[in-house]
C-alpha cells in the first residue's frame, strides 16, 4: 500500500506539473500544445488519483479551482501595501502636465515611461508564499479588501502555483469579463427573465463577489496582472545573488510572465513624450477591436528607483497617471433644474433629463456643479443638451445645442434661500459653492446622517435614506448623536419598519458604538477628510480628544495632511454645535479611542515600527502583520533608520541587507514569537 501511495504521489505531481504547463501555454502565452480532449484526459487521471488517495490533494492542485460549499460572507483582508487609485488625465494637455511634474521632481534625469492598457474590470491582489497562492482579495478601500480567494481560484489565468518558488509576492491585477462571455451571460439571463448586467465591469465585479465559487467559475472571467504591491523575490528569481529585486517596471512585467502570470501584451516603452501621446490617442479607435473592454491607458515611470523618489499623495502615486478615453456622449432635453443640499450645506444644481442610454446605463439626471457653470454654458430649462459621463461615472452636461432653441426655454437662477429650510445662503469669496447657513437644515442633516451611517463610516445596517428621512421629518433625530437615544417605540410607527426591523435597527445602532476611531472621524463629515486621512489622524492622535485639541501647525506637519485639511479640521472642532454633538456621542458610549489606547498601556509593541521579510514557518505574512498591530506596533514596507525591528524568515530579501547596513535590530522567528508572547 505504501508503494502504491508513493507511486500515486509521484504520478499526481507529474500530472499537476504537466497540467500547469499546458495552462500556462493556453491562458498566458495563447499557444496551446495539446487538444482539449488530451487536456481533459490528464485532468480526469489526476481527479481519479486524488479520489483514490485523498491525502494527495493539495491546495494548488488544478482540481481545486472549483470546490467547497457556498460561503456565508467575505472576511476583511489588510493589503501589505495600499492599493492606491490613479490620478486621471483626460486630454493631451493633461498628459503633458503629468510629464512636466515628473521631470520637475527629477531634474536632469532621463525618464522612460511604460504605457499599458487600462482594463475595465475589478482590481484585485494575489498573495503567494513559497510560490503557492495563499490569498486573493478585492481592492476595497485601498487598505482593506474582501477575501475572495476561492472565487479567484476559479479564474483559469490565475496560477495556483508559480513556476518558481518565490518566497513572498503580492501582485496586483485586473479581473475582467471578455465581451463574448458578457454577451453570452446576458443572453442567458434574458432567457431566464433575470435582470441584465449593464456592462462587463459590473458583471465581473458581481461574479467575483458570489458566495458560491461554482457560480463564479461559470462566468468565464479572466485576469491580467499589471504589477506588484510587495516582493521578496529571493534566489528563485535572482540565483546569482548579485541582485535581489527588479529595477524597472518593464522588468517586473517580464518576470511576472516568467512566473506564470498573464500580462497584457499591449505595453510599450517610450523615451519621447510626443510618441507616447500619439500612441495613446491612437488607442481611442483601436480599443473597440479588442475582445475585452478598455477605458484608457496607464502611463508609469519605468524606473522603480525614480518611482520611489516620486512617492505618492494620499490617494494616488505621483509616478503614474491614467489617460481616460473621451466618454460616450448623447443628446437629450433638460426637463427641469432642481437644487440638492449636501451634508456640508452646498447647494448643487442638478438637471432632470429626458431618460437617455449612456455608457451602459439609463441617465435621467446630470450634475450642473454650480451657478457659474450654468451661466457659462447658458443652460436653460427646455434646452437640448449634449451629456456625457465624466470618467464614465458621473453624468454631466457638456454643451447646449443652442441652434435647437425654440424660444420657450427658461433661464434659471440659484435661489436666494435654501430650498429645504428657507434659511439664507452665502457664497464665500473665491468659492463657486453657495451654502445654506443653517446648521440644523433638514436636508443638510439628512445627507450628513446618510454619510454617518454609510458602510465605510459607522456602518449602521438598515439605516438608509428612506428611514433617515422619516426620522428627520418626525423630529426624532437632529444630529448623529440622537441616533443613540432612539427607542423601540420611536421606530415601530415608522413606515415599513415593523417590530422585527425596528429591533434589528436598534441592534445595528448599538453595535456601531464599537466602530474604530478612524471610522468615527470619517463619519463626522469634516470637509476634505476622507477615509485615508481619517486613518492617518486616528493613528497619529490615538483619541478623538487629542485630535480636537490639535492646532493647525501640528496638523500640517503630519505626513499627507496638507494645509486645506488642517484648516478644515480646526474649523470643524472650533464650532460649538459640533463639540456638543461629540459630547453627546461620548455620553452615549461611542468609542473615541484606538484599539491600542483601549488596551492597558497601549500594548507591549506600542509605537514600534516593524518590517517583515522572508517566509515565516508558523505565521502567514497577514497573521504576523495583524499580530504586530494588535499589540500596538506598526508595519512599514521599507527599512529606514526609523525602523525598530526587521522580522526575518527564510530566504530574506534586500530588506535584510539594508537592516544590517543601518544597524536595525533583526529578529528571527523564535525571537519574534518571544517578543509577541507567542512562545
C-alpha positions in Angstrom: 0.0 0.0 0.0 2.9 2.4 0.9 4.5 1.7 -2.5 1.1 2.3 -4.3 0.8 5.6 -2.4 4.3 6.7 -3.3 3.8 5.8 -7.0 0.5 7.7 -6.9 2.1 10.7 -5.3 4.8 10.9 -7.9 2.3 10.5 -10.8 -0.1 13.1 -9.3 2.8 15.6 -9.0 3.8 14.8 -12.6 0.3 15.4 -13.8 0.0 18.7 -11.8 3.2 20.0 -13.4 2.0 18.9 -16.9 -1.4 20.5 -16.5 0.1 23.7 -15.1 2.4 23.8 -18.1 -0.4 23.5 -20.5 -2.5 26.1 -18.6 0.5 28.4 -19.0 0.7 27.8 -22.7 -3.0 28.2 -23.2 -4.1 31.0 -20.9 -0.9 33.1 -20.7 1.0 32.5 -23.9 -2.1 31.7 -26.1 -0.1 28.8 -27.7 -1.9 25.6 -26.9 0.2 22.5 -27.5 -2.4 19.8 -27.0 -6.1 19.3 -27.9 -8.9 19.9 -25.4 -9.5 16.1 -25.3 -5.9 15.4 -24.4 -6.1 18.1 -21.6 -9.3 16.6 -20.3 -7.7 13.1 -20.1 -4.9 14.5 -17.9 -7.4 16.2 -15.6 -9.5 13.0 -15.3 -6.5 10.9 -14.4 -5.5 13.4 -11.7 -9.0 13.5 -10.4 -9.1 9.7 -10.2 -5.8 9.5 -8.3 -6.9 12.2 -5.8 -10.2 10.5 -5.3 -8.4 7.2 -4.7 -5.8 8.8 -2.4 -7.4 11.8 -0.7 -4.1 12.6 1.1 -2.6 13.6 -2.2 -4.9 16.6 -2.6 -3.0 19.9 -2.4 -4.4 23.5 -2.2 -2.7 24.3 -5.5 -3.9 21.2 -7.4 -5.7 22.1 -10.7 -8.6 20.0 -9.4 -9.2 22.6 -6.6 -10.1 25.5 -8.7 -13.7 24.9 -8.0 -14.6 23.4 -4.7 -16.1 23.8 -1.3 -19.6 24.8 -0.3 -21.0 28.3 -0.6 -19.7 30.8 2.0 -21.8 33.0 4.3 -19.7 36.1 3.7 -16.3 37.6 2.9 -13.7 38.2 5.6 -11.8 41.5 5.6 -8.2 41.4 4.4 -5.4 44.0 5.0 -3.2 44.7 2.0 0.5 44.5 2.6 0.8 48.0 1.0 -2.1 50.3 0.0 -3.8 49.7 -3.4 -4.0 53.4 -4.4 -6.1 54.7 -7.2 -4.6 56.6 -10.1 -4.9 60.3 -11.0 -6.6 60.8 -14.3 -5.6 62.7 -17.5 -8.4 63.3 -20.0 -6.6 65.0 -22.8 -3.2 65.7 -24.4 -2.6 68.8 -22.2 -3.1 66.9 -19.0 -0.7 64.1 -20.2 1.9 66.8 -20.8 1.2 68.3 -17.4 1.9 64.9 -15.8 5.2 64.6 -17.7 6.2 68.2 -16.6 5.5 67.4 -13.0 7.6 64.2 -13.2 10.5 65.9 -14.8 10.4 68.9 -12.4 10.7 66.4 -9.5 13.6 64.5 -11.2 15.7 67.4 -12.6 18.3 66.4 -15.1 17.4 62.7 -15.0 16.4 60.6 -18.1 12.8 59.5 -17.7 11.3 56.5 -19.6 7.6 55.6 -19.4 5.8 52.3 -19.7 2.3 52.5 -21.3 -0.2 49.7 -20.6 -3.9 49.3 -21.4 -6.3 50.1 -18.6 -8.6 47.1 -18.4 -12.1 48.0 -17.4 -12.6 45.4 -14.6 -12.2 44.9 -10.9 -8.8 45.5 -9.2 -7.6 42.5 -7.1 -4.5 41.4 -5.2 -3.0 37.9 -5.1 -0.6 36.9 -2.4 1.8 34.0 -2.7 4.2 32.3 -0.2 6.9 30.0 -1.5 5.2 30.2 -4.9 1.7 29.0 -3.6 -1.4 31.1 -3.8 -2.4 31.9 -0.2 -4.9 34.7 -0.6 -6.8 36.8 -3.1 -8.7 40.0 -2.3 -10.6 42.9 -3.7 -9.2 46.4 -3.6 -11.8 47.6 -1.2 -10.9 51.0 0.3 -7.3 50.6 -0.7 -6.1 49.5 2.7 -8.6 46.7 3.4 -10.4 44.4 0.9 -12.5 41.3 0.9 -11.1 37.8 0.9 -12.3 36.3 -2.4 -9.6 33.6 -2.7 -11.9 30.7 -3.6 -13.5 32.7 -6.3 -10.2 33.9 -7.8 -9.1 30.2 -7.9 -11.8 29.6 -10.5 -10.2 32.1 -12.9 -8.0 29.9 -15.2 -5.4 32.6 -15.8 -4.6 32.8 -12.1 -1.8 30.4 -11.3 -2.3 28.4 -8.1 1.4 27.6 -8.0 4.1 29.8 -9.6 6.7 28.4 -11.9 9.4 29.3 -9.3 9.1 29.2 -5.5 9.3 32.9 -4.8 9.4 33.5 -1.0 6.7 36.2 -0.9 4.9 38.0 -3.6 1.8 40.2 -3.7 0.7 41.0 -7.2 -2.0 43.4 -8.4 -4.2 42.8 -11.4 -7.5 43.5 -13.1 -10.2 40.8 -13.2 -12.5 41.2 -16.2 -15.1 39.6 -18.3 -14.4 39.3 -22.0 -17.0 40.8 -24.3 -18.1 37.5 -25.8 -18.6 35.9 -22.3 -20.6 39.1 -21.3 -22.9 38.7 -24.2 -23.5 35.0 -23.5 -24.2 35.8 -19.9 -26.7 38.4 -20.6 -28.4 36.3 -23.3 -28.8 33.5 -20.7 -30.2 35.9 -18.1 -32.6 37.4 -20.5 -34.0 34.0 -21.4 -34.3 33.2 -17.7 -36.1 36.5 -17.0 -33.3 37.8 -14.8 -32.1 41.4 -14.8 -29.3 42.1 -17.2 -25.8 43.4 -16.3 -25.2 47.0 -17.5 -21.6 46.4 -18.7 -18.8 43.8 -18.4 -17.2 45.6 -15.5 -20.4 45.3 -13.4 -20.7 41.6 -14.5 -17.1 40.9 -13.4 -17.5 42.6 -10.0 -20.8 40.8 -9.4 -19.3 37.4 -10.4 -16.3 37.7 -8.1 -18.5 38.6 -5.1 -20.6 35.4 -5.4 -20.8 33.4 -2.2 -20.8 30.2 -4.3 -17.5 29.8 -6.2 -19.2 27.5 -8.7 -21.2 30.5 -10.0 -18.0 32.5 -10.4 -16.5 29.6 -12.3 -19.4 29.6 -14.7 -18.8 33.2 -15.6 -15.6 32.7 -17.7 -13.6 35.6 -16.1 -10.0 36.4 -17.0 -7.3 38.4 -15.3 -4.3 40.5 -16.4 -1.6 41.2 -13.8 0.0 44.7 -14.0 2.4 45.0 -11.1 3.4 44.1 -7.5 2.5 45.5 -4.2 5.2 43.6 -2.3 8.0 41.3 -3.4 10.6 39.1 -1.7 11.9 37.6 -5.0 14.8 35.6 -3.5 17.2 33.3 -5.3 14.3 31.7 -7.1 14.3 34.7 -9.4 17.9 36.0 -8.9 20.0 32.9 -8.4 23.4 34.6 -8.6 22.6 36.8 -5.6 24.0 39.9 -7.3 20.5 41.5 -7.3 17.6 40.8 -5.0 14.9 42.8 -6.8 14.0 44.1 -10.3 15.0 47.7 -11.1 12.4 48.6 -13.8 8.6 48.2 -14.1 9.1 46.6 -17.6 11.4 44.0 -15.9 8.7 43.3 -13.3 6.2 42.6 -16.1 8.6 40.2 -17.8 9.3 38.4 -14.5 5.6 38.1 -13.8 5.2 36.4 -17.2 8.0 34.0 -16.5 6.4 33.1 -13.1 3.2 32.1 -14.9 1.0 35.2 -14.8 -1.0 36.6 -17.7 0.4 40.0 -18.6 -1.3 42.1 -21.2 0.9 42.1 -24.3 -0.1 45.6 -25.4 2.5 47.5 -23.4 5.3 49.7 -24.7 8.3 51.7 -23.5 8.7 55.4 -24.6 11.6 57.8 -24.3 9.9 60.6 -26.2 6.6 62.2 -24.9 5.3 63.1 -28.4 5.4 59.4 -29.4 3.7 58.4 -26.2 0.9 60.9 -26.8 0.4 59.7 -30.3 0.3 56.1 -29.1 -2.4 57.0 -26.5 -4.5 58.9 -29.0 -4.3 56.0 -31.4 -6.0 53.6 -29.0 -9.2 55.7 -28.9 -10.3 53.9 -32.0 -8.2 50.6 -31.8 -9.7 49.7 -28.4 -13.0 48.7 -30.0 -11.2 45.9 -31.8 -10.1 44.2 -28.6 -12.1 41.2 -27.1 -12.3 43.0 -23.7 -13.3 46.4 -22.5 -10.6 49.1 -22.1 -11.4 52.5 -20.7 -7.9 54.1 -21.1 -4.2 53.6 -20.8 -1.9 53.8 -17.8 1.4 55.7 -18.0 4.1 54.7 -15.5 7.6 55.9 -14.8 9.7 52.8 -15.7 12.5 53.2 -13.1 11.5 51.7 -9.7 14.1 53.9 -8.0 12.5 57.0 -9.6 9.0 55.8 -8.6 10.2 55.6 -5.0 11.6 59.1 -5.1 8.5 60.5 -6.7 6.3 58.9 -3.9 2.6 59.3 -3.6 -0.1 61.6 -2.5 -2.8 60.4 -0.1 -4.9 59.0 -3.0 -2.5 58.2 -5.8 1.1 57.6 -6.9 2.9 60.6 -8.4 4.7 58.3 -10.9 1.7 57.1 -12.7 -1.4 58.5 -14.4 -4.5 57.0 -16.1 -5.2 58.5 -19.6 -9.0 58.1 -19.9 -10.6 57.9 -23.3 -13.2 60.6 -24.1 -16.5 59.4 -22.7 -19.5 58.4 -24.7 -22.0 61.2 -25.3 -25.7 61.5 -26.1 -28.3 64.3 -26.8 -31.3 64.8 -24.5 -33.5 67.5 -23.1 -33.4 69.4 -19.8 -36.9 69.0 -18.3 -36.1 70.9 -15.1 -33.4 72.1 -12.8 -33.6 71.5 -9.1 -31.2 72.0 -6.2 -29.8 69.4 -3.8 -28.5 70.4 -0.4 -25.4 68.3 0.6 -24.2 67.5 4.1 -21.8 70.5 4.2 -24.6 72.8 3.1 -23.6 73.2 -0.5 -26.4 73.8 -2.9 -25.8 71.8 -6.0 -28.0 72.4 -9.1 -29.0 69.2 -10.9 -30.6 68.8 -14.3 -33.6 66.5 -14.7 -33.3 65.0 -18.1 -35.4 63.0 -20.6 -34.0 59.5 -20.0 -31.2 58.5 -22.4 -29.0 55.5 -22.7 -25.3 56.3 -22.0 -22.2 54.1 -21.4 -24.4 51.1 -20.5 -26.9 52.8 -18.1 -30.0 54.9 -18.4 -29.3 58.5 -17.4 -32.1 60.8 -16.2 -30.2 63.3 -14.1 -26.9 65.2 -14.5 -24.9 67.4 -12.2 -24.6 71.1 -13.2 -21.9 71.6 -10.5 -22.7 75.3 -9.6 -24.3 78.5 -10.8 -21.2 79.8 -12.5 -21.1 76.8 -14.9 -24.8 77.2 -15.6 -24.2 80.8 -16.6 -21.0 80.0 -18.5 -22.8 77.3 -20.6 -26.1 79.2 -20.6 -28.1 76.1 -19.7 -31.8 76.7 -19.6 -34.9 74.6 -18.8 -36.1 73.1 -22.1 -32.7 73.1 -23.8 -31.5 70.2 -25.9 -28.1 69.3 -24.4 -25.1 67.1 -25.0 -24.5 64.9 -21.9 -21.6 62.5 -21.1 -20.3 60.6 -18.1 -17.3 62.2 -16.6 -14.8 59.4 -16.3 -17.6 57.2 -17.5 -19.2 57.5 -14.0 -20.9 60.8 -13.2 -23.3 62.2 -15.8 -22.8 65.9 -16.7 -24.0 68.4 -19.3 -21.2 69.2 -21.8 -22.8 71.7 -24.1 -26.1 73.3 -25.1 -27.4 72.8 -28.6 -28.4 76.5 -28.9 -29.3 76.1 -32.6 -32.2 73.8 -31.4 -33.8 76.5 -29.2 -37.4 77.4 -29.9 -37.8 80.4 -27.6 -39.8 78.5 -25.0 -36.7 77.8 -22.9 -36.5 79.3 -19.4 -33.4 80.8 -17.7 -32.6 79.6 -14.2 -31.1 81.3 -11.2 -29.8 80.0 -7.9 -32.4 80.5 -5.2 -31.6 83.2 -2.6 -32.8 80.9 0.2 -32.2 77.3 1.0 -34.9 75.2 -0.7 -35.0 72.8 2.2 -35.2 75.1 5.3 -35.7 78.6 3.9 -32.6 80.0 5.6 -30.3 82.4 3.8 -27.5 81.2 1.6 -23.9 82.6 1.3 -21.1 82.4 -1.1 -17.6 82.7 0.3 -15.1 84.9 -1.5 -13.1 82.9 -4.0 -15.5 79.9 -3.9 -18.1 78.8 -6.5 -20.2 77.0 -4.0 -23.3 78.5 -2.4 -24.0 77.2 1.1 -27.0 77.1 3.4 -26.3 79.0 6.6 -28.5 76.8 8.8 -26.5 74.1 10.6 -29.8 72.4 11.5 -31.1 72.4 7.9 -33.2 69.2 7.5 -31.7 68.4 4.0 -28.2 69.1 5.3 -28.9 67.0 8.4 -30.3 64.1 6.3 -27.3 64.0 4.0 -25.0 64.1 7.0 -26.8 61.2 8.6 -26.7 59.2 5.4 -22.9 59.7 5.4 -22.6 58.9 9.1 -24.4 55.6 8.8 -22.8 54.6 5.5 -20.9 51.3 5.1 -17.4 53.0 5.2 -18.3 55.1 8.2 -20.3 53.8 11.2 -21.8 51.0 9.0 -25.3 51.0 10.5 -27.2 48.3 8.6 -30.9 49.2 7.9 -30.4 52.9 8.3 -30.9 54.0 4.7 -32.1 57.3 3.2 -35.8 56.4 3.5 -35.6 55.7 7.2 -33.4 58.7 7.9 -35.9 61.0 6.0 -38.7 59.7 8.3 -36.6 60.2 11.5 -35.7 63.8 10.5 -39.3 64.5 9.4 -40.7 63.2 12.7 -38.2 65.3 14.7 -36.7 62.2 16.3 -33.1 63.0 15.1 -31.5 66.4 15.0 -27.9 65.2 14.8 -25.9 61.9 14.6 -25.8 61.6 18.4 -29.6 61.4 18.6 -29.5 58.1 16.8 -28.2 56.5 20.0 -31.2 57.8 22.0 -33.8 56.2 19.7 -36.2 53.7 21.4 -38.2 50.8 20.1 -41.4 52.8 20.4 -40.0 55.6 18.3 -39.2 53.3 15.4 -42.2 50.9 15.2 -44.7 53.5 14.0 -42.5 54.5 11.0 -43.5 53.3 7.6 -42.0 49.9 6.5 -40.4 49.5 9.9 -42.2 46.7 11.7 -41.3 45.2 15.1 -38.5 43.0 13.7 -36.9 45.7 11.6 -37.1 48.1 14.5 -35.3 45.7 16.8 -32.6 44.9 14.1 -32.0 48.6 13.6 -31.6 49.3 17.3 -29.1 46.4 17.5 -27.2 47.8 14.5 -27.1 51.3 16.1 -25.8 49.7 19.4 -23.1 47.7 17.5 -21.9 50.8 15.8 -20.7 52.2 19.1 -17.7 50.0 18.9 -16.6 51.1 15.5 -12.9 52.2 15.1 -11.8 55.8 15.8 -10.9 56.1 12.1 -14.4 55.3 11.1 -15.8 57.8 13.6 -13.6 60.6 12.3 -14.7 59.9 8.7 -18.3 59.6 9.8 -18.3 63.2 11.3 -18.2 64.5 7.8 -15.3 67.0 8.2 -14.7 68.7 4.9 -11.8 67.3 2.9 -11.3 64.4 5.4 -11.7 61.2 3.5 -11.2 57.6 4.7 -7.4 57.6 4.4 -6.9 60.9 6.1 -9.2 59.7 8.9 -7.0 56.6 9.4 -3.8 58.8 9.4 -5.3 61.1 12.0 -6.6 58.2 14.2 -3.1 56.6 14.2 -1.4 59.9 15.0 -3.6 61.2 17.8 -5.0 57.8 19.1 -8.1 59.6 20.6 -10.8 62.0 19.4 -10.0 64.4 22.2 -6.4 64.5 21.0 -7.5 65.4 17.5 -10.0 68.0 18.8 -7.2 69.9 20.7 -4.8 69.8 17.7 -3.5 73.1 16.2 -3.2 73.8 12.6 0.6 74.0 12.9 0.6 70.5 14.4 -1.7 69.1 11.7 0.2 70.3 8.7 3.3 68.5 10.0 1.6 65.1 9.8 2.5 63.3 6.5 -0.2 63.5 3.9 -2.2 66.1 5.9 -2.0 69.4 4.0 -3.0 73.0 4.9 -6.5 72.6 3.4 -7.3 69.5 5.5 -5.7 71.0 8.6 -7.7 74.3 8.3 -10.9 72.3 7.9 -10.3 70.2 11.0 -9.6 73.2 13.2 -12.7 75.0 11.8 -14.9 71.9 12.5 -13.8 71.4 16.1 -14.0 75.2 16.8 -17.7 75.0 16.1 -19.6 74.9 19.4 -22.5 72.9 17.9 -20.1 70.2 16.6 -18.5 70.0 20.1 -21.9 69.5 21.7 -22.6 66.6 19.2 -19.3 65.0 20.1 -20.0 65.3 23.8 -23.4 63.6 23.3 -21.7 60.8 21.3 -19.2 60.2 24.1 -22.0 60.1 26.7 -23.9 57.6 24.5 -20.9 55.3 24.7 -19.5 55.7 21.2 -15.8 54.7 21.0 -13.4 57.6 20.6 -10.1 55.7 21.1 -7.9 53.5 19.0 -7.6 49.8 20.0 -4.1 50.2 21.4 -5.1 53.0 23.7 -8.1 50.9 24.9 -5.6 48.2 25.9 -3.9 48.9 29.1 -0.6 50.7 28.5 -1.2 50.7 24.7 0.3 47.2 24.1 3.8 45.9 24.5 4.8 47.0 21.0 3.2 50.4 21.3 4.7 52.7 18.7 7.3 50.2 17.4 7.9 50.1 13.7 8.3 46.6 12.1 9.4 45.4 8.6 8.7 41.8 7.5 11.0 39.9 5.1 11.3 36.3 4.0 8.8 33.5 4.8 7.9 32.6 8.4 7.1 29.0 9.3 4.3 29.4 11.7 2.8 32.7 10.5 1.5 33.9 7.2 2.5 37.5 6.4 -1.1 38.6 7.1 -1.1 36.9 10.5 2.2 38.4 11.5 1.0 41.9 10.5 -2.2 41.5 12.4 -0.4 40.3 15.5 2.0 43.2 15.5 -0.8 45.7 15.0 -2.9 44.1 17.7 -0.1 44.7 20.2 0.3 48.3 19.2 3.1 48.0 16.6 3.1 49.4 13.1 4.1 47.8 9.8 6.3 49.5 7.3 7.1 48.3 3.8 10.6 49.6 3.7 13.6 49.7 6.1 14.9 53.1 7.4 16.6 54.5 10.4 13.1 54.8 11.9 12.6 51.0 11.8 12.7 49.3 15.2 12.7 45.7 14.2 13.1 43.6 11.0 11.5 40.2 11.3 13.4 37.8 9.0 12.0 34.5 7.9 13.5 32.0 5.5 15.0 33.4 2.2 15.0 37.1 3.4 15.4 39.7 0.7 17.1 43.1 0.3 15.4 44.4 3.4 17.6 42.1 5.5 20.8 43.5 3.9 19.6 47.1 4.4 18.8 46.3 8.1 22.4 45.1 8.6 23.8 48.2 6.9 21.7 50.5 9.1 22.2 48.6 12.3 18.5 47.8 12.7 17.6 45.0 15.2 16.8 41.8 13.3 14.6 39.2 14.8 14.4 35.6 13.7 11.1 33.7 14.1 11.8 32.4 17.6 12.8 35.9 18.8 9.6 37.3 17.2 7.5 34.7 19.0 9.1 35.6 22.3 8.6 39.3 21.8 5.0 38.9 20.9 4.3 36.4 23.7 3.6 33.5 21.3 6.1 31.0 22.7 
